[in-house]
Amino acid sequence: MTITTINTPILPTKQVFAKKPNTLHELDFEAICVFVATGFFMGADTFWKDTLCLLPGHDHELDAAGYLIQSTPNFTWHHTPQELSFEQSLEAYIDLLTTITKEQVGDEPVILPLSGGLDSRSQALVLKDLPNQVHAFSYSFEGGYPEHLISTQIAKVCGFAFDGFHIPKGYLWDRIEELAAINGCYSEFTHPRQMAVLPQLKKMKGVFSLGHWGDVFFDRGAPEGSTEADMVPLLFKKMVKPKGLELAEKLWQHWSLEGDFKSYLISRIERDLADIKIDNVSAKVRAYKTSQWAHRWTTTNLSVFEAAHPITLPYYDNRMCEFVCTTPEAYLADR
């Protein structure tokens, strides 16, 4: 029997799907209810009972027909802070971000989404000292915060070419079918601003350097003073959209599923948290967010960028994940 091994990184830049053996091709109503309530699927769930999204940080064995045989973890979330000063940790971070960025972009021109936030500013500081040509851009929603005004100043200081885009209201109505084809409907539709300017992005040259998930890695995972008892209520509140919860509960009843939806979702959160053997509450919540949100929500819409050009993500690199696991929580907190 021919066996294919797929090694998924801690934070995959794209989702890979496999077939679940001995399972009927039926809609997974429980998983769909979670999707309706949160805007993403949890764990390996998909729309179908016989289709799995391969978990991150695992070695997966598939047979020749694409059926999953087994999955073995190749990474375990941990919190083992090194005894370093803040200055030493900062220097290590700068060196690591620079090394990863250099390796990822190579000799290619770089396209940099520049929000003006801490993560894209950090990327800009690294890229301005590299020989690569950089084309930065930013976008502001109509009537929203004009982040492009900050980004323009940063690009000018760094010597980058720059475009500032205005995102009009209702920009997705004429692009929903295209977006569905790009991301497979595996994420809710309210966030991918790139769809409004996808034709302009396609005209640029190079590879994207994207700062996704830096804001989660380099901040508190949970509010200061949070206890273990606070974790499930905190995650439930952050994950669930109020009207999404209302619709999910109605669908749960309509499909006559066992028990009630809220209890089901809480049990899923509790089970996944229990698999993360970390005592520090903030680090544990960060690890949970990364294994769930990042993989099944953030990563889904990276496909929009990839529809224009190849993507690189320094904060998705395995070495960055390991760095966060070994950095004192006090240094990560409050950015």
N, C-alpha and C positions, 0 to 999 in steps of 0.2 A: 504494500500500500504506500502510495506517495504521500508524504507528510510535508506540509509547508509550515515553517515557523515564522511568526510575525512578532517582533519585539517592539512593543509600544513604549515610548519614553514616558517620563513622569507627567509631562504635559505635551501630549501630541498636538501637532499643528493641524491635523485633519482627523476626522473620525473614520474608522475602518469597521465594516460590518461583516458578520458571518452568520451562517445558518445554525439554528439550534436543532440537534437531532431528535428524532422521535416526537416531534411536536407539530400539531396541525397548524395550517396557515389561517389563523384567526386573529381578529383585532384583539389587542390587549387592552381591555377596558380600564383596568386599574391604572396602567401606565398612562393612558390617555387622560384620565382624570387628573393625575399628577401634572401632566403637561398643561392642561387647561388652567390649573390653579397657580402654577409657577412660571410657565413660559418655557420650560425645558424638561427633558426626560432625566430621570435619575439612574445612576449606575449603568447597567447594560441595556436598559429598557429601550424599546422602539415602539412604533405603532403596532407591530405584529408580534405575536407570541413566538413565532419561529425565526425571528430575526434579532440578532444581538449586536450591540455596539461594543467592540472589544475594549475592555477596561484599560486605563492607563497604567503604566508601570508594571506590565506583565509580559511574560513570554507565552504566546498563544500557539497551539498546534492545531492546524486545520487539515482535513483530508482533501483529496483531489477534487471533491465536489463542493468544497467550501464550507463543510460542516465543522464546527468547533469540537475538538476532541478533549482538550484540557487547557487550562490557563494556570500559570505559575507566577507568583509575584517576583519581580526583579528589583523592587524597591519597597522599603517600608518607611512610612513617615515617622520621623523622630524629632526630638528636641534635645540636642546635646550641645549647648552653647560652649564655645571656647573661651578661655580666660584671656581675652584681648581687651586693650583699651578701646575707647570709641574711635580714636584717631587711627589705630591699627586696623580696626574693622572697616573704617571708611576707605583707607588706602587699598585694602584687599578688595573692597567692592569696586572701586574705580578701576583697578587692574583687571578684575574679572570681566566687568562690563566692556572694557576696551578690547580685551582678548576675544571675547565672544563675538562682539560686533565686527572686528576685523576678519575673523574666520568666516562669519556668515555672509558678509557682503562681498568679500574678495576684492576683485578689481572692478566690480560693476558700479555704474551710476546708482545713486541711492535716492529713493523717494521717501520722504519723511513726513508723516502726519504730525503736525506740530500744534498741540493744543495750548501750549503755554504752561501746562502743568509740570509737576516735578519730574515725572518720568520722561516725557519727551524733551524737556530741557536738559536732562542728564544725557540723553541720546545725542542731542545737538552738540553738547560740549565735547563728546567723544568724536563725533563725525567731523566737526570743524577742524580737528587736528589730523584727519586722515586725508590722503590725496584724492579720494573719490569725489566726483561731482555730486552735489546734493541739490535736489529740488524739493523744497518743503511746501506744505500746503496746510490750510486750516479751513474750518467751516463754522458758520454761525447760523443758528436758526432765526428765521424771521421773527422779530420781536423778542429774541432771546439775548443772552449775554454775548457781547461782541468779542469772542475769544480771538478772532483773527487779528484784532488790533494789537494784542500782546504778542501773538505769533509773528507778526510783521516785524516788530522791533527785534525779536530774537534772531530771526532769519537775517536781518540786515547786519547785526553785529557779527554773526557767524559767516557772512558772505554767501548765503544760500540764495538761489533763485526761489521765488515765492509766489503762490497763488492763494488768494482768499476767496472762498466760495460762500454764497448765501443760500441757505436751504429753505425753500418756500414751504408754506403750509400745504398739506395734502400731497406731498411729493411722491408718496408711495402708491397712490391710487392707480396711476398708469403704469406702474412697474411691478405690481404684485406677482403677476404670472412669471416674470423674469426672475424675481427674487426666489420664488418657490422652486424654480428649476435649478437655481444656484445652490440653495442651502437645504433643499429637500424638505422644507417645512419643519425642520428640527429645532427651530427657535421661533419665538413670537416675533412679530413684524415691526415693533415700534422703534427700534434702535439703529438699524443700519443706514446711517446718513449717507454712506458712500453710494447708495443706489441713486441718489439725486445727481451725483456728479460722476457716475461711472464712465460715461463717454469721455469726459475730460481726463480722468485718470488713465484711461487706456492710451491717450495720446502722449503721456509722459514716458520717459525711457528709464529703465533700470529695474531694481528690485526694491520692494518695500522693506523698511526697517520699522517694525511695529512695536510699540511700548506696552502692549496689552499685559495685564496682570501685575505690572510693577506696583500699582497702587495698592494691591492686596498684600503682596509680599512685604512691602516696606511700610507697614502701618500696623496698628493693633488688630489682632484677629477678633477680639471682643473688648467691650468697654472696660476701663480700669475698674478693678474690684469685682468683676464677674466671677461667679462660682460655678462649680460643675452643674448645680441645679438650674442655673440660668441658661445653659447652652441650648437645650431643645426649644424653649420658648423664644430665645433670641433668633435662632436659625429659622424657626417656623415663621416668625414675623418678617424676617428679611426675605424669605423665599416666596411667600404666598402673596398674591395680589387679591385684595378684598373681593372684587367682583369675580375674579377667577375662582376663588374659593366657593363663592355662592353657586356658580355654574357647575363646578366640579361636584358639589354635594347633590345638586339636582340630577346630574348625569348618573351619579352613583346610585341614586334611588331609582331612576328610570331603567337602568340596566339590572336592577335587583341584585346588586353585588352584596357580598356578605359584610355585616357590620356597618360601620359608617366611615365616610371618607376621611374625616379629620383624624380619627383614631388610627386609621391605616397609614396616613402620611406621617404622623408622629412616630409610629412604630418603625417606619422605614428610616427616619432620621436617627432614632435611638440605636437601631441596629448598625447603621453605618458609622456612627460615632464610636460605638463599642469596639469596632475593628481598628480604630486608631489608638494605639497604646501610648498616649502622651498625657502626662499629668498636668502640664501647664495649660490652663484653659484657653488663653489667647492663641497659643501655638496650635492647640488641637482644633479650634474653630477655623483657623487659617488653613490647616491641612484639609479639613472637611470641605471648606469652600473650594479649594483648589481641585480636589478630586471630583467634585460634583459640578459646581458652577462653571469653573474654567473649562473643563472637558466637554460638558454637554450644552453650555450656553455660549460662553465667549468664543470657544473654538468653532462653533457652528458658523458664525458669521464672518470668520476669517476667510471663508470661501468667497465672500464678496470681493475682498481685496485680490484674492488669487484669480478671480475672473478677469482681472486687468493685467497683473504682473506676478512673478514669483514673490513669495513672502519670506521674510526672516523675522525672528522674534527672540531677542536676547534674553528676555525674562522667562521664556519657555525652555531655555537650555537646562539640561539636567544639572550642570554645574551650578547654575543660579539657584535651583531648588535646593541642592545640598548646602549651598552657602547660607540660605535662609534658615535651614534646619540647625546650623551650627553658630548662628549669630545670636548674642544675648537679646532677649525680648525687649529689654529697655532701650536698645539701640534701634530696634525696628519700629517701636511705638511712636505715634504722633508725627511720623515723617520728618 
